Amino acid sequence: MQAITSDFAHKVICDKAKELGPIFRIRLAHIPAVLVTDPTEVSKITSRGDGFLDKSKQLYDAFNQLHKPDSQNMFTAATDETWKALRRAVAPCFANNNIKAAVPVILGACEAAVKAMKEAGQEAEWNFNDVTRRVTLDTIGGWGFGANWKISEDLLKSHPIVDHVNKVTVAVHKLYLDPMWPLRALLETSSKVHIQNTRSFDTLMETFTQELKQRHASGELPEGCIASSLLTCTDPATGKPLDGVHLRSNVSIFIAAVLSAW
């Protein structure tokens, strides 16, 4: 409950990890989970093999409902043939050589943020979460989607993608961990706002996805990037490229939570 009621749940969980060790079980309200913090143990769990436990559908019900029906993505969907095809499609993006290509993008975003801080002077105050989110979005946007947002260059300037990701992160944190959220959505104004913010993010990502399709058709997207991989992925269920909603859902999750998606 301490994690659920805190705006810094990740810090609460980190403190527990230091106290309880590399592997421990937790329950966030109605959601059971196992946390693994030791890289050696993580490598054992994520190594190749035929045996695995499928995802619990209940775990992602709230997330999927927040994003309208039929909006499941690689993070939330069942491990069916379509999920496997998506994994195979984007796997090369996370090979060592391709990951190395992200380093100059990361450095560029960090240098832009540092320069902006210096130019603002010593009296300026900064929200560290906001700065790191801008650097992260510039990195995944530039490396994974060929976007040139330049969000890190002006830390004081509002940007639609930053604003929407901030709001949808709060929405998921507030509602996803709350077993009573469907009832609250009917009764509480704040919950309705969270749901609307989530739908607004979906709309923004729909526009971004259409832009990606146009750039891909004209050959503007970098070969082998996440966007190109998603756009060329074939859905085994239909034998065709991912449909509009499915494509947008996967673009969205990579923009908002690339490591979780992967």
Steps between C-alpha positions, in 0.01 A plus 500: 500500500791734566607471136148544365430815697837659427581715197848346518405132489822410319707637790295306754552180303874569460534534877320168545735338247801607706335359811366170363767393253527422126174304460181558694126483457276801547133577467383843390140493624348222285800463267765235586852543366855376539786751496849398390780752554812286455629503137628143539158375601334704226721331238389159627134594480517663157729245331376303201290193566174325418345528843330818615194614688251694293390843612205538729223663299357652817825685557446718193121530492498853642779612267318367194167646604659840553615494139166403345405150380732309266798719584725226635869532426813290537515591869145398589391246237496124549803313367328381184641475146448872437694584816781267391509661155530844659784384723685355201445819301646739756765268648776616259446858620634396840807315374828645628595673175164674474502596867841661443337724240289649779806623692560814287129581527511466878812714524348765276185520713702513824731769365201705384341473846824598678546796266143617567561479876822700478338769286212531747742592779561377852176643636285277278325204660449170320266205528741209462222260394399742224858541375567126490168438327589754232839336444334158488236610250760670281701178507222255420346744254824560312648151518183294476273711284718745310327792674673834550305639794791690665310497829820525703616823339249723680415356840261782583290458187188284509489217247191291411675163520648579843170632634305197377752243625506671842121489523463142380770385744306653789176347369643150481664536842182627666247268334692189399587414862150573630262199494206740536593719203201400276266623776707813562490575128124533527495705819818707528587796283875440544470144370304621199779749430759220516303295249459799268875568520568142400265523202661832399839330498356229275376770261843666493663163429251433220614820328865408559443151359348641182804725462727197540310312229542792260871534578550126461328503161730780383813325632575760769512263799837349597526137397471259792358751748207407725254690282609323180491163676144556622384627162639198314386240756246252362214390724479117475127518570433696180814460291506879467679788674369598844163673483462864603407452865752221557778702339417815695484306827849364452641835391346651815648250743849533352483878526365502856675194646756358260679275749176364645371433150814314404 
